[in-house]
Amino acid sequence: MNIHVTYGDVLELKAIKESLATENLVLMELGNEAVLIQENEGSAGFAEADSYTVLDSSGEIITGNYAVFNNIPVTSDGREIFESRFMNRARKIEDTEGFGAIRVLRPLESDTYVILTLWQDEEAFKAWQASENYATAHKKRGTDEGIDKKPNIFSRPSFVTTYKKVD
């Protein structure tokens, strides 16, 4: 399974979405910037796309109204360790009220992995961050066992972007 992501103007991306009506597409926005997410077995249905292989998934991407992209640049030496960590994740997020979907994404043409989560709304995501399940899932962070303390894993700091579904 693959995920393809393109960025642009809301009206421009709405037109692309309408032209690909049979595809599994989600359109989200943040202010004046929009993102179109396509999930399929093949290539992107649009000219410019960041494409990823889905390493792990749960839920349906079309169910969420709030998307969180945790963008994590990983060195070539760190890929195996990083992927192993996420393939063996605690899977606590799926038990959270308001959870819609998760995709652990390996980049095809860059060094930046994406952990994409979709939520009922922003409040559900914030409740997850404040939950005991979140604490359990991230309990090794900042410790000697945490992936964040391993040398040569990350090429630069990670960053988060969020979007809300366009009606």
DASUL-V122165 format. One record per backbone hydrogen bond with DSSP energy under -1.0 kcal/mol. NH is the residue of the N-H (numbers start at 1). CO is the residue of the C=O. If there is no record, write none. Layout:
BEGIN
nh co
NH CO
NH CO
END
This chain:
BEGIN
nh co
2 40
3 52
4 38
5 50
6 36
8 34
13 9
14 10
15 11
16 12
17 13
18 14
19 15
20 16
21 18
23 20
25 23
26 37
28 35
29 164
30 33
33 30
34 8
35 28
36 6
37 26
38 4
39 24
40 2
50 5
52 3
53 106
54 1
55 104
56 104
58 102
63 60
65 119
66 119
67 163
68 117
69 161
70 115
71 159
72 113
74 111
75 153
82 78
83 79
84 80
85 81
86 82
87 83
88 84
89 86
95 92
96 93
99 96
100 118
101 118
102 58
103 116
104 56
105 114
106 53
108 51
113 72
114 105
115 70
116 103
117 68
118 101
119 66
120 98
125 121
126 122
127 123
128 124
129 125
130 126
131 128
135 131
136 132
137 133
138 134
139 136
141 138
143 140
149 146
150 147
159 71
161 69
163 67
164 29
165 65
166 27
END
